[in-house]
Amino acid sequence: MSKESLTITDNRTGKTYEVPIEHGTIKALDLRKIKTGDDDFGLMTYDPAFTNTASCKSRITFIDGYKGILNYRGFPIEQLAEKSTYLETAYLILHGELPARAEFEAWVHEVTHHTMVHENIRELMSGFRYDAHPMGMLASTVAALSTFYPEAKAIRERGPRRRQIFRLIAKMPTLAACAHRHSAGLPFVYPDNDLSYCANFLQMMFKVTGSYKVNPVLERALDVLFILHADHEQNCSTSAMRGVGSSEVDPYSAMTGAIAALYGPLHGGANEAVLRMLNEIGSKDKIPQFIKDVKTSGGEVRLMGFGHRVYKNYDPRAKIIKVMADRVFEVKGKSPLLDIALELERIALEDEYFVKRKLYPNVDFYSGLIYQAMGFPVDMFPVLFAIPRVSGWLAQWDEMLEDKDQKIARPRQVYLGAGPRDYVPLDKRQ
Ligand code: ACO
């Protein structure tokens, strides 16, 4: 008997089975042979929300949630945040290695020269209501992009696949800025290919008349935030990207699913929810009552920006963001909500309810305060999460397409509904 195996005794039949263990997992399909008889389908696992199921093997992002470790392709997030740029990190995530200088220059050139969107996309965006949420606009226009690039369907061909990767990374800031300008009633600003990825985005967002000078502190802060949000292994939106992409649809359509998943307040919408929560609390003296409401609501009122499915320790990204927040506040002035956030954090970290459940600040607790200080409207916060996550979604999608173990995603269910019965015509029903 191999030591790397699991022995299972089925008490229903008394039979014993040996199941191999690989990488700390057993194959769910190995359980299928555990049956009570020939007409038994075989044993399955029941795992709502996939809290204990690995859906893929991946070489992109490593997280140790108990130690608070996050590495992209082996590189600690702290080193990348300090030394890298978002575009270099995106290259790393997608290719597995840091680029040599020539590779990096070619990569930046390609991304920079795909920033324009077709004029019809701009017209399409102008059809939204003036108060349309930019995340809804983003999801719709990314879906629309698939109709502009029919070659994107050729997902098994290296050339087209690569071109859609450039296009998606390059056009996302353009679409995001366009969504904002529409809701602000401002004219669209075209991309400036002489600027960096983040500087170009900032000018497309905020330029009003004449020349717009990008503040280098804000440009770097945004770049660091983009690095921190680039990937986070099999989270809800990435699972959506992989799940939808597993049907072999084009990457624009798959990414529309990922953006929709990210929009939810339990995922990428959390930074927006944090700001609304801080505004609602309003002042430090209201914090104890708010904490009490959270604790007595039976899970209904949540301390937004706290807790994480994977991190049971301080989110390493939250630590970096706190430092970045100070730098941004030096330029833009301190947010009045910062004091409320700091006090909330202090109280929550000492409170037994949060300590017992290992609830610590996540990446979203402070990111909203930085975005707000930089002048981004609250509605844009989830969009600011989506822009850099594009590289992670694409890397995960690319990895899935190359993975021979993968098939179309199709979970099983435990059926508990009615048994077979005969149809009753409408006039005979009670
Ligand atoms: N405030 C208060 N209580 C919380 C919070 C919170 N933010 N998060 C979890 N809990 C409680 C739950 O009520 C539950 O308590 P119980 O055991 O008494 O029932 C316990 O902690 C475990 O929580 P779960 O909901 O089972 O944890 P799960 O892993 O499913 O949820 C999640 C993780 C969704 C992130 C959750 O912590 C949450 O809702 N946080 C607030 C929203 C947020 O900040 N989301 C951003 C996540 S990071 C990101 O997407 C980038």
Residues whose N, C-alpha, C, O or C-beta is under 5 A from the ligand:
A	BS01	ACO	P265 L266 H267 G268 A270 V294 G299 V301 R302 L303 M304 G305 F306 G307 H308 R309 R357 N362 D364
